[in-house]
Amino acid sequence: MIGLIVKYMDKIYKVGTPGEGVTLSSCIVRKEFILEAGGMQHGFVGIFRNLREGIEFEVEVAEFDKASEPLSETNQPIIDPDYPHEEDPDWKLKHFRKLEKILKEEGLLD
């Protein structure tokens, strides 16, 4: 099959699904870097990082016999430990307390 070979850090992902197309999406938004690749049925690459200078990845169109294992419970995406956790209630509370402390120190909050 023809698909994409995506190289990121020390990992190599073969993204392809016989008879289907593949998509590669790279996005920089809100100080975040997101790289995703997959077919119509499966995602193969999921990288979520805080944006910083020097992030590198390579993409090559190539032919190969077998694709990498799709993302699953056992094959997790790469998520930077400091990547935003806006949906996590504990993260929200911790972030609120940090901001509350700063505002109190500045005399802007009693």
C-alpha positions in Angstrom: 0.0 0.0 0.0 1.1 3.6 -0.5 0.9 5.8 2.6 2.9 8.1 4.8 5.9 7.4 6.9 6.0 9.9 9.8 9.1 10.2 11.9 9.0 12.0 15.2 11.7 11.8 17.8 12.7 8.1 17.9 9.4 6.7 16.6 8.5 5.8 13.0 4.8 5.5 12.1 3.6 3.8 8.9 0.2 5.4 8.2 -1.9 3.6 5.6 -5.1 1.7 5.0 -5.6 -0.4 1.9 -8.1 1.1 -0.4 -8.5 4.3 1.6 -6.8 7.7 1.7 -4.7 9.0 4.6 -4.6 12.4 6.2 -1.8 14.3 7.9 -2.7 17.3 10.1 -0.2 19.6 11.8 -1.6 22.5 13.8 -0.1 25.3 15.9 -2.7 27.0 18.0 -2.8 28.5 21.5 0.8 27.7 22.1 0.2 24.1 21.3 1.7 21.8 18.6 -0.6 19.0 17.4 0.3 16.4 14.8 -2.2 13.8 13.8 -2.2 11.2 11.0 -4.6 8.5 10.1 -7.0 6.9 7.7 -10.8 6.9 7.5 -11.1 4.2 10.1 -8.1 4.6 12.4 -5.7 7.1 13.8 -2.0 6.1 13.7 -0.3 9.3 15.0 -1.3 11.5 17.8 1.2 14.0 19.2 0.2 16.8 21.6 2.9 19.1 22.9 3.4 22.6 24.3 4.7 24.7 21.5 8.5 25.3 21.6 11.2 26.0 19.1 12.9 23.0 17.6 10.1 20.5 17.3 10.9 18.4 14.2 9.1 15.7 12.3 9.6 14.1 8.9 7.0 12.9 6.4 7.6 10.7 3.4 5.2 9.2 0.9 6.2 5.6 0.6 5.0 2.1 -0.2 5.0 -0.5 2.6 3.3 -3.9 3.3 1.9 -3.3 6.7 0.8 -0.1 8.6 1.8 0.6 12.2 -0.6 -0.4 15.0 -3.5 2.1 15.2 -3.9 4.3 18.2 -5.7 2.3 21.0 -5.7 1.7 24.7 -2.4 -0.1 24.3 -0.9 2.2 21.7 -1.3 5.6 23.2 -0.7 9.0 21.6 2.3 11.1 22.7 1.1 13.7 25.2 3.6 16.2 26.7 3.2 16.0 30.5 2.8 19.8 30.6 0.2 19.8 27.7 -2.9 21.8 28.7 -5.4 19.8 30.8 -8.3 22.2 30.6 -10.8 19.4 30.8 -9.4 18.0 34.1 -11.2 19.4 37.1 -8.2 18.9 39.4 -6.0 20.8 36.9 -8.6 23.6 36.8 -8.6 23.9 40.6 -4.8 23.8 40.8 -4.6 26.5 38.1 -7.3 28.6 39.9 -5.4 28.4 43.2 -2.2 29.5 41.5 -3.9 32.5 39.9 -5.8 33.3 43.2 -2.4 33.4 45.1 -0.9 35.8 42.5 -3.9 38.1 42.7 -3.8 38.2 46.5 -0.1 38.9 46.5 -0.7 41.8 44.1 -3.4 43.2 46.4 -6.0 42.7 43.7 -8.1 40.2 45.6 -9.0 39.9 49.2 
